[in-house]
Amino acid sequence: MEQLTYKLWAKQDQHEGDRLRLFTAVADTVQASDVLYPGSFVDIAPSFMFPSVTYLDVDRRAERFFGDADGVREIIAANQADGHDEPAPPTFRFIPADYRDELDLEDQSFDLLISLYAGFISEHCTRYVRTGGHLLVNPSHGDAAMASIDPRYRLVGVVTARSGDYHISGEGLDQYLVPKKPQAITREVLHELGRGIAYTKPAFAYVFERVG
């Protein structure tokens, strides 16, 4: 493993095992074979749990990281011992591109789209999620709010975090995504804000199902 690969992953996994715990909870809730992760940087934790993941980022450090394919496989193998057993080693690929551009990906070809801390991914990449597939999205840059007003999605779960553990629940969903301040939430407003909406009952992240 190249030194840079190790350093980048160590920085990503600075709270050791945190990403594994998150995606373990996701994998226990969402059935997915093909996963798309735009704006991933070097967060390869989905590959600990899912059999095929496509990573996408414009950061040159991410491109160098994934260029060390043997090192990436070594990290995945080291973390799979605590993850789900798979019949075959997981596969991954990295695309050095901006998710806002036209991508060489088939529409409705992924089971799960991941949007964490990277902007309005759902706005540009929902086309690649199959109907019945899912979106995992956190509220940091407003993408959870964007998904909440997108008629192609319905909320099916909330991700809560406590003492380093993650739990996904489908109960009491009507209590979530309720703004603290009365305001019209539109695509234009969210782009102008460029950040998440303050909710009366926040969650770490949300799980939406694509329904249209």
mmCIF file of the C-alpha atoms, coordinates in Angstrom:
data_MODEL
# 
_entry.id   MODEL 
# 
loop_
_atom_site.group_PDB 
_atom_site.id 
_atom_site.type_symbol 
_atom_site.label_atom_id 
_atom_site.label_alt_id 
_atom_site.label_comp_id 
_atom_site.label_asym_id 
_atom_site.label_entity_id 
_atom_site.label_seq_id 
_atom_site.pdbx_PDB_ins_code 
_atom_site.Cartn_x 
_atom_site.Cartn_y 
_atom_site.Cartn_z 
_atom_site.occupancy 
_atom_site.B_iso_or_equiv 
_atom_site.pdbx_formal_charge 
_atom_site.auth_seq_id 
_atom_site.auth_comp_id 
_atom_site.auth_asym_id 
_atom_site.auth_atom_id 
_atom_site.pdbx_PDB_model_num 
ATOM 1   C CA . MET A 1 1   ? 0.000   0.000   0.000   1.00 0.00 ? 1   MET A CA 1 
ATOM 2   C CA . GLU A 1 2   ? 1.350   3.421   -0.916  1.00 0.00 ? 2   GLU A CA 1 
ATOM 3   C CA . GLN A 1 3   ? 1.996   5.805   1.976   1.00 0.00 ? 3   GLN A CA 1 
ATOM 4   C CA . LEU A 1 4   ? -0.415  8.378   0.561   1.00 0.00 ? 4   LEU A CA 1 
ATOM 5   C CA . THR A 1 5   ? -3.203  5.780   0.393   1.00 0.00 ? 5   THR A CA 1 
ATOM 6   C CA . TYR A 1 6   ? -2.712  4.912   4.044   1.00 0.00 ? 6   TYR A CA 1 
ATOM 7   C CA . LYS A 1 7   ? -2.545  8.562   5.132   1.00 0.00 ? 7   LYS A CA 1 
ATOM 8   C CA . LEU A 1 8   ? -5.676  9.567   3.238   1.00 0.00 ? 8   LEU A CA 1 
ATOM 9   C CA . TRP A 1 9   ? -7.693  6.675   4.613   1.00 0.00 ? 9   TRP A CA 1 
ATOM 10  C CA . ALA A 1 10  ? -6.384  7.233   8.166   1.00 0.00 ? 10  ALA A CA 1 
ATOM 11  C CA . LYS A 1 11  ? -7.578  10.848  7.960   1.00 0.00 ? 11  LYS A CA 1 
ATOM 12  C CA . GLN A 1 12  ? -10.954 9.756   6.567   1.00 0.00 ? 12  GLN A CA 1 
ATOM 13  C CA . ASP A 1 13  ? -11.309 7.109   9.289   1.00 0.00 ? 13  ASP A CA 1 
ATOM 14  C CA . GLN A 1 14  ? -10.052 9.304   12.123  1.00 0.00 ? 14  GLN A CA 1 
ATOM 15  C CA . HIS A 1 15  ? -12.951 8.096   14.284  1.00 0.00 ? 15  HIS A CA 1 
ATOM 16  C CA . GLU A 1 16  ? -11.928 4.495   13.772  1.00 0.00 ? 16  GLU A CA 1 
ATOM 17  C CA . GLY A 1 17  ? -14.736 2.283   12.539  1.00 0.00 ? 17  GLY A CA 1 
ATOM 18  C CA . ASP A 1 18  ? -17.274 5.107   12.300  1.00 0.00 ? 18  ASP A CA 1 
ATOM 19  C CA . ARG A 1 19  ? -17.860 4.734   8.574   1.00 0.00 ? 19  ARG A CA 1 
ATOM 20  C CA . LEU A 1 20  ? -18.121 0.953   8.909   1.00 0.00 ? 20  LEU A CA 1 
ATOM 21  C CA . ARG A 1 21  ? -20.779 1.344   11.598  1.00 0.00 ? 21  ARG A CA 1 
ATOM 22  C CA . LEU A 1 22  ? -22.743 3.758   9.426   1.00 0.00 ? 22  LEU A CA 1 
ATOM 23  C CA . PHE A 1 23  ? -22.765 1.554   6.352   1.00 0.00 ? 23  PHE A CA 1 
ATOM 24  C CA . THR A 1 24  ? -23.436 -1.554  8.390   1.00 0.00 ? 24  THR A CA 1 
ATOM 25  C CA . ALA A 1 25  ? -26.683 0.088   9.500   1.00 0.00 ? 25  ALA A CA 1 
ATOM 26  C CA . VAL A 1 26  ? -27.462 1.100   5.928   1.00 0.00 ? 26  VAL A CA 1 
ATOM 27  C CA . ALA A 1 27  ? -26.790 -2.391  4.570   1.00 0.00 ? 27  ALA A CA 1 
ATOM 28  C CA . ASP A 1 28  ? -29.021 -3.888  7.261   1.00 0.00 ? 28  ASP A CA 1 
ATOM 29  C CA . THR A 1 29  ? -31.855 -1.661  6.004   1.00 0.00 ? 29  THR A CA 1 
ATOM 30  C CA . VAL A 1 30  ? -31.328 -1.265  2.262   1.00 0.00 ? 30  VAL A CA 1 
ATOM 31  C CA . GLN A 1 31  ? -30.844 -4.135  -0.162  1.00 0.00 ? 31  GLN A CA 1 
ATOM 32  C CA . ALA A 1 32  ? -28.387 -2.941  -2.796  1.00 0.00 ? 32  ALA A CA 1 
ATOM 33  C CA . SER A 1 33  ? -25.964 -4.555  -5.220  1.00 0.00 ? 33  SER A CA 1 
ATOM 34  C CA . ASP A 1 34  ? -24.843 -1.529  -7.248  1.00 0.00 ? 34  ASP A CA 1 
ATOM 35  C CA . VAL A 1 35  ? -24.052 1.683   -5.391  1.00 0.00 ? 35  VAL A CA 1 
ATOM 36  C CA . LEU A 1 36  ? -23.148 5.148   -6.700  1.00 0.00 ? 36  LEU A CA 1 
ATOM 37  C CA . TYR A 1 37  ? -21.209 7.534   -4.435  1.00 0.00 ? 37  TYR A CA 1 
ATOM 38  C CA . PRO A 1 38  ? -20.621 10.974  -6.014  1.00 0.00 ? 38  PRO A CA 1 
ATOM 39  C CA . GLY A 1 39  ? -18.363 13.309  -4.041  1.00 0.00 ? 39  GLY A CA 1 
ATOM 40  C CA . SER A 1 40  ? -16.902 10.330  -2.213  1.00 0.00 ? 40  SER A CA 1 
ATOM 41  C CA . PHE A 1 41  ? -13.350 11.619  -1.804  1.00 0.00 ? 41  PHE A CA 1 
ATOM 42  C CA . VAL A 1 42  ? -11.663 8.495   -0.291  1.00 0.00 ? 42  VAL A CA 1 
ATOM 43  C CA . ASP A 1 43  ? -14.571 7.190   1.790   1.00 0.00 ? 43  ASP A CA 1 
ATOM 44  C CA . ILE A 1 44  ? -14.495 3.545   0.657   1.00 0.00 ? 44  ILE A CA 1 
ATOM 45  C CA . ALA A 1 45  ? -16.619 2.280   3.566   1.00 0.00 ? 45  ALA A CA 1 
ATOM 46  C CA . PRO A 1 46  ? -19.567 1.374   1.277   1.00 0.00 ? 46  PRO A CA 1 
ATOM 47  C CA . SER A 1 47  ? -17.299 -1.294  -0.224  1.00 0.00 ? 47  SER A CA 1 
ATOM 48  C CA . PHE A 1 48  ? -17.055 -2.906  3.215   1.00 0.00 ? 48  PHE A CA 1 
ATOM 49  C CA . MET A 1 49  ? -20.740 -3.778  2.916   1.00 0.00 ? 49  MET A CA 1 
ATOM 50  C CA . PHE A 1 50  ? -21.891 -3.647  -0.714  1.00 0.00 ? 50  PHE A CA 1 
ATOM 51  C CA . PRO A 1 51  ? -20.674 -5.827  -3.608  1.00 0.00 ? 51  PRO A CA 1 
ATOM 52  C CA . SER A 1 52  ? -20.214 -3.130  -6.269  1.00 0.00 ? 52  SER A CA 1 
ATOM 53  C CA . VAL A 1 53  ? -19.584 0.574   -5.700  1.00 0.00 ? 53  VAL A CA 1 
ATOM 54  C CA . THR A 1 54  ? -18.817 3.344   -8.196  1.00 0.00 ? 54  THR A CA 1 
ATOM 55  C CA . TYR A 1 55  ? -16.995 6.292   -6.633  1.00 0.00 ? 55  TYR A CA 1 
ATOM 56  C CA . LEU A 1 56  ? -16.929 9.723   -8.232  1.00 0.00 ? 56  LEU A CA 1 
ATOM 57  C CA . ASP A 1 57  ? -14.926 12.833  -7.374  1.00 0.00 ? 57  ASP A CA 1 
ATOM 58  C CA . VAL A 1 58  ? -12.921 15.683  -8.944  1.00 0.00 ? 58  VAL A CA 1 
ATOM 59  C CA . ASP A 1 59  ? -10.291 15.777  -6.186  1.00 0.00 ? 59  ASP A CA 1 
ATOM 60  C CA . ARG A 1 60  ? -6.883  14.712  -7.539  1.00 0.00 ? 60  ARG A CA 1 
ATOM 61  C CA . ARG A 1 61  ? -6.012  13.133  -4.195  1.00 0.00 ? 61  ARG A CA 1 
ATOM 62  C CA . ALA A 1 62  ? -8.995  10.820  -4.590  1.00 0.00 ? 62  ALA A CA 1 
ATOM 63  C CA . GLU A 1 63  ? -7.810  9.910   -8.074  1.00 0.00 ? 63  GLU A CA 1 
ATOM 64  C CA . ARG A 1 64  ? -4.362  9.037   -6.706  1.00 0.00 ? 64  ARG A CA 1 
ATOM 65  C CA . PHE A 1 65  ? -5.927  7.107   -3.841  1.00 0.00 ? 65  PHE A CA 1 
ATOM 66  C CA . PHE A 1 66  ? -8.031  4.922   -6.107  1.00 0.00 ? 66  PHE A CA 1 
ATOM 67  C CA . GLY A 1 67  ? -5.102  4.610   -8.484  1.00 0.00 ? 67  GLY A CA 1 
ATOM 68  C CA . ASP A 1 68  ? -3.499  2.431   -5.811  1.00 0.00 ? 68  ASP A CA 1 
ATOM 69  C CA . ALA A 1 69  ? -6.065  -0.314  -6.425  1.00 0.00 ? 69  ALA A CA 1 
ATOM 70  C CA . ASP A 1 70  ? -4.133  -2.927  -4.443  1.00 0.00 ? 70  ASP A CA 1 
ATOM 71  C CA . GLY A 1 71  ? -3.941  -0.607  -1.447  1.00 0.00 ? 71  GLY A CA 1 
ATOM 72  C CA . VAL A 1 72  ? -7.666  0.125   -1.630  1.00 0.00 ? 72  VAL A CA 1 
ATOM 73  C CA . ARG A 1 73  ? -8.426  -3.604  -1.789  1.00 0.00 ? 73  ARG A CA 1 
ATOM 74  C CA . GLU A 1 74  ? -6.204  -4.117  1.246   1.00 0.00 ? 74  GLU A CA 1 
ATOM 75  C CA . ILE A 1 75  ? -8.198  -1.569  3.251   1.00 0.00 ? 75  ILE A CA 1 
ATOM 76  C CA . ILE A 1 76  ? -11.480 -3.122  2.149   1.00 0.00 ? 76  ILE A CA 1 
ATOM 77  C CA . ALA A 1 77  ? -10.323 -6.633  3.038   1.00 0.00 ? 77  ALA A CA 1 
ATOM 78  C CA . ALA A 1 78  ? -9.117  -5.494  6.470   1.00 0.00 ? 78  ALA A CA 1 
ATOM 79  C CA . ASN A 1 79  ? -12.535 -4.032  7.273   1.00 0.00 ? 79  ASN A CA 1 
ATOM 80  C CA . GLN A 1 80  ? -14.704 -6.744  5.791   1.00 0.00 ? 80  GLN A CA 1 
ATOM 81  C CA . ALA A 1 81  ? -13.842 -9.064  8.677   1.00 0.00 ? 81  ALA A CA 1 
ATOM 82  C CA . ASP A 1 82  ? -16.305 -7.067  10.767  1.00 0.00 ? 82  ASP A CA 1 
ATOM 83  C CA . GLY A 1 83  ? -18.775 -6.562  7.952   1.00 0.00 ? 83  GLY A CA 1 
ATOM 84  C CA . HIS A 1 84  ? -21.064 -8.742  5.904   1.00 0.00 ? 84  HIS A CA 1 
ATOM 85  C CA . ASP A 1 85  ? -19.704 -11.915 4.362   1.00 0.00 ? 85  ASP A CA 1 
ATOM 86  C CA . GLU A 1 86  ? -19.866 -11.752 0.579   1.00 0.00 ? 86  GLU A CA 1 
ATOM 87  C CA . PRO A 1 87  ? -19.569 -14.725 -1.806  1.00 0.00 ? 87  PRO A CA 1 
ATOM 88  C CA . ALA A 1 88  ? -16.925 -12.847 -3.811  1.00 0.00 ? 88  ALA A CA 1 
ATOM 89  C CA . PRO A 1 89  ? -14.606 -9.881  -3.179  1.00 0.00 ? 89  PRO A CA 1 
ATOM 90  C CA . PRO A 1 90  ? -16.395 -6.580  -3.785  1.00 0.00 ? 90  PRO A CA 1 
ATOM 91  C CA . THR A 1 91  ? -15.686 -4.637  -6.940  1.00 0.00 ? 91  THR A CA 1 
ATOM 92  C CA . PHE A 1 92  ? -15.189 -0.898  -7.179  1.00 0.00 ? 92  PHE A CA 1 
ATOM 93  C CA . ARG A 1 93  ? -14.336 1.725   -9.747  1.00 0.00 ? 93  ARG A CA 1 
ATOM 94  C CA . PHE A 1 94  ? -13.459 5.384   -9.575  1.00 0.00 ? 94  PHE A CA 1 
ATOM 95  C CA . ILE A 1 95  ? -14.560 8.041   -12.061 1.00 0.00 ? 95  ILE A CA 1 
ATOM 96  C CA . PRO A 1 96  ? -12.610 11.334  -11.937 1.00 0.00 ? 96  PRO A CA 1 
ATOM 97  C CA . ALA A 1 97  ? -15.510 13.625  -12.818 1.00 0.00 ? 97  ALA A CA 1 
ATOM 98  C CA . ASP A 1 98  ? -17.899 16.286  -11.570 1.00 0.00 ? 98  ASP A CA 1 
ATOM 99  C CA . TYR A 1 99  ? -21.281 14.752  -10.762 1.00 0.00 ? 99  TYR A CA 1 
ATOM 100 C CA . ARG A 1 100 ? -22.980 17.833  -12.227 1.00 0.00 ? 100 ARG A CA 1 
ATOM 101 C CA . ASP A 1 101 ? -21.669 16.944  -15.686 1.00 0.00 ? 101 ASP A CA 1 
ATOM 102 C CA . GLU A 1 102 ? -23.046 14.370  -18.100 1.00 0.00 ? 102 GLU A CA 1 
ATOM 103 C CA . LEU A 1 103 ? -21.730 11.011  -16.913 1.00 0.00 ? 103 LEU A CA 1 
ATOM 104 C CA . ASP A 1 104 ? -21.140 7.842   -18.866 1.00 0.00 ? 104 ASP A CA 1 
ATOM 105 C CA . LEU A 1 105 ? -23.570 5.909   -16.688 1.00 0.00 ? 105 LEU A CA 1 
ATOM 106 C CA . GLU A 1 106 ? -26.832 4.236   -17.564 1.00 0.00 ? 106 GLU A CA 1 
ATOM 107 C CA . ASP A 1 107 ? -30.040 5.732   -16.239 1.00 0.00 ? 107 ASP A CA 1 
ATOM 108 C CA . GLN A 1 108 ? -31.732 3.717   -13.471 1.00 0.00 ? 108 GLN A CA 1 
ATOM 109 C CA . SER A 1 109 ? -28.720 1.411   -13.125 1.00 0.00 ? 109 SER A CA 1 
ATOM 110 C CA . PHE A 1 110 ? -27.986 1.801   -9.393  1.00 0.00 ? 110 PHE A CA 1 
ATOM 111 C CA . ASP A 1 111 ? -29.772 0.509   -6.312  1.00 0.00 ? 111 ASP A CA 1 
ATOM 112 C CA . LEU A 1 112 ? -28.399 3.108   -3.903  1.00 0.00 ? 112 LEU A CA 1 
ATOM 113 C CA . LEU A 1 113 ? -27.221 6.703   -4.301  1.00 0.00 ? 113 LEU A CA 1 
ATOM 114 C CA . ILE A 1 114 ? -25.088 8.180   -1.499  1.00 0.00 ? 114 ILE A CA 1 
ATOM 115 C CA . SER A 1 115 ? -25.084 11.934  -0.841  1.00 0.00 ? 115 SER A CA 1 
ATOM 116 C CA . LEU A 1 116 ? -22.915 12.957  2.112   1.00 0.00 ? 116 LEU A CA 1 
ATOM 117 C CA . TYR A 1 117 ? -21.418 16.449  2.502   1.00 0.00 ? 117 TYR A CA 1 
ATOM 118 C CA . ALA A 1 118 ? -21.070 17.038  -1.262  1.00 0.00 ? 118 ALA A CA 1 
ATOM 119 C CA . GLY A 1 119 ? -23.857 19.355  -2.384  1.00 0.00 ? 119 GLY A CA 1 
ATOM 120 C CA . PHE A 1 120 ? -27.031 18.731  -4.352  1.00 0.00 ? 120 PHE A CA 1 
ATOM 121 C CA . ILE A 1 121 ? -26.191 15.261  -5.565  1.00 0.00 ? 121 ILE A CA 1 
ATOM 122 C CA . SER A 1 122 ? -29.809 14.091  -5.708  1.00 0.00 ? 122 SER A CA 1 
ATOM 123 C CA . GLU A 1 123 ? -30.667 16.907  -8.090  1.00 0.00 ? 123 GLU A CA 1 
ATOM 124 C CA . HIS A 1 124 ? -28.132 15.721  -10.659 1.00 0.00 ? 124 HIS A CA 1 
ATOM 125 C CA . CYS A 1 125 ? -27.817 11.970  -10.037 1.00 0.00 ? 125 CYS A CA 1 
ATOM 126 C CA . THR A 1 126 ? -31.305 10.678  -9.280  1.00 0.00 ? 126 THR A CA 1 
ATOM 127 C CA . ARG A 1 127 ? -31.569 9.742   -12.951 1.00 0.00 ? 127 ARG A CA 1 
ATOM 128 C CA . TYR A 1 128 ? -29.093 6.929   -12.284 1.00 0.00 ? 128 TYR A CA 1 
ATOM 129 C CA . VAL A 1 129 ? -31.178 5.381   -9.465  1.00 0.00 ? 129 VAL A CA 1 
ATOM 130 C CA . ARG A 1 130 ? -33.673 2.697   -10.406 1.00 0.00 ? 130 ARG A CA 1 
ATOM 131 C CA . THR A 1 131 ? -37.298 3.049   -9.366  1.00 0.00 ? 131 THR A CA 1 
ATOM 132 C CA . GLY A 1 132 ? -37.499 1.251   -6.027  1.00 0.00 ? 132 GLY A CA 1 
ATOM 133 C CA . GLY A 1 133 ? -33.887 2.133   -5.297  1.00 0.00 ? 133 GLY A CA 1 
ATOM 134 C CA . HIS A 1 134 ? -32.779 4.360   -2.426  1.00 0.00 ? 134 HIS A CA 1 
ATOM 135 C CA . LEU A 1 135 ? -31.008 7.599   -1.586  1.00 0.00 ? 135 LEU A CA 1 
ATOM 136 C CA . LEU A 1 136 ? -28.935 7.994   1.581   1.00 0.00 ? 136 LEU A CA 1 
ATOM 137 C CA . VAL A 1 137 ? -28.556 11.708  2.203   1.00 0.00 ? 137 VAL A CA 1 
ATOM 138 C CA . ASN A 1 138 ? -27.502 13.944  5.067   1.00 0.00 ? 138 ASN A CA 1 
ATOM 139 C CA . PRO A 1 139 ? -28.706 17.523  5.618   1.00 0.00 ? 139 PRO A CA 1 
ATOM 140 C CA . SER A 1 140 ? -25.399 19.383  5.720   1.00 0.00 ? 140 SER A CA 1 
ATOM 141 C CA . HIS A 1 141 ? -25.524 21.082  2.308   1.00 0.00 ? 141 HIS A CA 1 
ATOM 142 C CA . GLY A 1 142 ? -29.265 21.086  1.803   1.00 0.00 ? 142 GLY A CA 1 
ATOM 143 C CA . ASP A 1 143 ? -29.572 17.900  -0.251  1.00 0.00 ? 143 ASP A CA 1 
ATOM 144 C CA . ALA A 1 144 ? -31.896 16.225  2.252   1.00 0.00 ? 144 ALA A CA 1 
ATOM 145 C CA . ALA A 1 145 ? -34.217 19.206  1.911   1.00 0.00 ? 145 ALA A CA 1 
ATOM 146 C CA . MET A 1 146 ? -33.903 18.989  -1.871  1.00 0.00 ? 146 MET A CA 1 
ATOM 147 C CA . ALA A 1 147 ? -34.903 15.326  -1.809  1.00 0.00 ? 147 ALA A CA 1 
ATOM 148 C CA . SER A 1 148 ? -37.827 16.100  0.511   1.00 0.00 ? 148 SER A CA 1 
ATOM 149 C CA . ILE A 1 149 ? -39.455 18.306  -2.146  1.00 0.00 ? 149 ILE A CA 1 
ATOM 150 C CA . ASP A 1 150 ? -38.611 16.000  -5.061  1.00 0.00 ? 150 ASP A CA 1 
ATOM 151 C CA . PRO A 1 151 ? -41.761 14.092  -6.131  1.00 0.00 ? 151 PRO A CA 1 
ATOM 152 C CA . ARG A 1 152 ? -39.575 11.200  -7.264  1.00 0.00 ? 152 ARG A CA 1 
ATOM 153 C CA . TYR A 1 153 ? -38.766 10.392  -3.620  1.00 0.00 ? 153 TYR A CA 1 
ATOM 154 C CA . ARG A 1 154 ? -40.565 9.433   -0.441  1.00 0.00 ? 154 ARG A CA 1 
ATOM 155 C CA . LEU A 1 155 ? -38.994 9.297   2.998   1.00 0.00 ? 155 LEU A CA 1 
ATOM 156 C CA . VAL A 1 156 ? -38.724 5.733   4.313   1.00 0.00 ? 156 VAL A CA 1 
ATOM 157 C CA . GLY A 1 157 ? -36.191 6.007   7.145   1.00 0.00 ? 157 GLY A CA 1 
ATOM 158 C CA . VAL A 1 158 ? -34.140 8.270   9.371   1.00 0.00 ? 158 VAL A CA 1 
ATOM 159 C CA . VAL A 1 159 ? -30.583 7.636   10.511  1.00 0.00 ? 159 VAL A CA 1 
ATOM 160 C CA . THR A 1 160 ? -29.839 8.585   14.099  1.00 0.00 ? 160 THR A CA 1 
ATOM 161 C CA . ALA A 1 161 ? -26.438 8.496   15.779  1.00 0.00 ? 161 ALA A CA 1 
ATOM 162 C CA . ARG A 1 162 ? -25.747 7.944   19.460  1.00 0.00 ? 162 ARG A CA 1 
ATOM 163 C CA . SER A 1 163 ? -22.407 7.227   21.127  1.00 0.00 ? 163 SER A CA 1 
ATOM 164 C CA . GLY A 1 164 ? -20.864 6.262   17.803  1.00 0.00 ? 164 GLY A CA 1 
ATOM 165 C CA . ASP A 1 165 ? -23.614 3.818   16.838  1.00 0.00 ? 165 ASP A CA 1 
ATOM 166 C CA . TYR A 1 166 ? -26.109 4.291   14.021  1.00 0.00 ? 166 TYR A CA 1 
ATOM 167 C CA . HIS A 1 167 ? -29.726 3.213   13.886  1.00 0.00 ? 167 HIS A CA 1 
ATOM 168 C CA . ILE A 1 168 ? -32.234 3.476   11.045  1.00 0.00 ? 168 ILE A CA 1 
ATOM 169 C CA . SER A 1 169 ? -35.931 3.654   11.831  1.00 0.00 ? 169 SER A CA 1 
ATOM 170 C CA . GLY A 1 170 ? -39.069 3.970   9.738   1.00 0.00 ? 170 GLY A CA 1 
ATOM 171 C CA . GLU A 1 171 ? -41.219 5.016   12.692  1.00 0.00 ? 171 GLU A CA 1 
ATOM 172 C CA . GLY A 1 172 ? -42.642 8.485   13.265  1.00 0.00 ? 172 GLY A CA 1 
ATOM 173 C CA . LEU A 1 173 ? -41.397 9.835   9.962   1.00 0.00 ? 173 LEU A CA 1 
ATOM 174 C CA . ASP A 1 174 ? -43.972 12.648  9.943   1.00 0.00 ? 174 ASP A CA 1 
ATOM 175 C CA . GLN A 1 175 ? -42.025 14.247  12.815  1.00 0.00 ? 175 GLN A CA 1 
ATOM 176 C CA . TYR A 1 176 ? -38.972 14.767  10.610  1.00 0.00 ? 176 TYR A CA 1 
ATOM 177 C CA . LEU A 1 177 ? -38.122 17.301  7.898   1.00 0.00 ? 177 LEU A CA 1 
ATOM 178 C CA . VAL A 1 178 ? -40.316 19.908  9.596   1.00 0.00 ? 178 VAL A CA 1 
ATOM 179 C CA . PRO A 1 179 ? -38.571 23.332  9.395   1.00 0.00 ? 179 PRO A CA 1 
ATOM 180 C CA . LYS A 1 180 ? -38.087 25.235  12.656  1.00 0.00 ? 180 LYS A CA 1 
ATOM 181 C CA . LYS A 1 181 ? -39.019 28.458  10.906  1.00 0.00 ? 181 LYS A CA 1 
ATOM 182 C CA . PRO A 1 182 ? -42.032 28.692  8.610   1.00 0.00 ? 182 PRO A CA 1 
ATOM 183 C CA . GLN A 1 183 ? -40.585 29.060  5.136   1.00 0.00 ? 183 GLN A CA 1 
ATOM 184 C CA . ALA A 1 184 ? -41.224 28.012  1.588   1.00 0.00 ? 184 ALA A CA 1 
ATOM 185 C CA . ILE A 1 185 ? -38.672 25.388  0.607   1.00 0.00 ? 185 ILE A CA 1 
ATOM 186 C CA . THR A 1 186 ? -38.018 25.466  -3.105  1.00 0.00 ? 186 THR A CA 1 
ATOM 187 C CA . ARG A 1 187 ? -35.140 24.480  -5.330  1.00 0.00 ? 187 ARG A CA 1 
ATOM 188 C CA . GLU A 1 188 ? -34.283 28.168  -5.818  1.00 0.00 ? 188 GLU A CA 1 
ATOM 189 C CA . VAL A 1 189 ? -34.304 28.883  -2.071  1.00 0.00 ? 189 VAL A CA 1 
ATOM 190 C CA . LEU A 1 190 ? -32.048 25.925  -1.350  1.00 0.00 ? 190 LEU A CA 1 
ATOM 191 C CA . HIS A 1 191 ? -29.554 26.955  -4.007  1.00 0.00 ? 191 HIS A CA 1 
ATOM 192 C CA . GLU A 1 192 ? -29.528 30.485  -2.613  1.00 0.00 ? 192 GLU A CA 1 
ATOM 193 C CA . LEU A 1 193 ? -28.952 29.222  0.937   1.00 0.00 ? 193 LEU A CA 1 
ATOM 194 C CA . GLY A 1 194 ? -26.357 26.619  -0.044  1.00 0.00 ? 194 GLY A CA 1 
ATOM 195 C CA . ARG A 1 195 ? -26.806 24.868  3.290   1.00 0.00 ? 195 ARG A CA 1 
ATOM 196 C CA . GLY A 1 196 ? -29.184 22.629  5.190   1.00 0.00 ? 196 GLY A CA 1 
ATOM 197 C CA . ILE A 1 197 ? -32.521 23.567  6.721   1.00 0.00 ? 197 ILE A CA 1 
ATOM 198 C CA . ALA A 1 198 ? -32.879 23.656  10.524  1.00 0.00 ? 198 ALA A CA 1 
ATOM 199 C CA . TYR A 1 199 ? -35.518 21.102  11.484  1.00 0.00 ? 199 TYR A CA 1 
ATOM 200 C CA . THR A 1 200 ? -37.567 20.746  14.663  1.00 0.00 ? 200 THR A CA 1 
ATOM 201 C CA . LYS A 1 201 ? -36.418 17.131  14.979  1.00 0.00 ? 201 LYS A CA 1 
ATOM 202 C CA . PRO A 1 202 ? -33.076 16.613  13.245  1.00 0.00 ? 202 PRO A CA 1 
ATOM 203 C CA . ALA A 1 203 ? -31.495 13.365  12.131  1.00 0.00 ? 203 ALA A CA 1 
ATOM 204 C CA . PHE A 1 204 ? -27.972 12.459  11.088  1.00 0.00 ? 204 PHE A CA 1 
ATOM 205 C CA . ALA A 1 205 ? -29.217 11.377  7.661   1.00 0.00 ? 205 ALA A CA 1 
ATOM 206 C CA . TYR A 1 206 ? -32.308 10.246  5.808   1.00 0.00 ? 206 TYR A CA 1 
ATOM 207 C CA . VAL A 1 207 ? -33.215 7.319   3.572   1.00 0.00 ? 207 VAL A CA 1 
ATOM 208 C CA . PHE A 1 208 ? -35.527 7.997   0.639   1.00 0.00 ? 208 PHE A CA 1 
ATOM 209 C CA . GLU A 1 209 ? -36.996 5.529   -1.838  1.00 0.00 ? 209 GLU A CA 1 
ATOM 210 C CA . ARG A 1 210 ? -37.264 6.491   -5.483  1.00 0.00 ? 210 ARG A CA 1 
ATOM 211 C CA . VAL A 1 211 ? -40.898 6.096   -6.423  1.00 0.00 ? 211 VAL A CA 1 
ATOM 212 C CA . GLY A 1 212 ? -41.041 7.904   -9.748  1.00 0.00 ? 212 GLY A CA 1 
# 
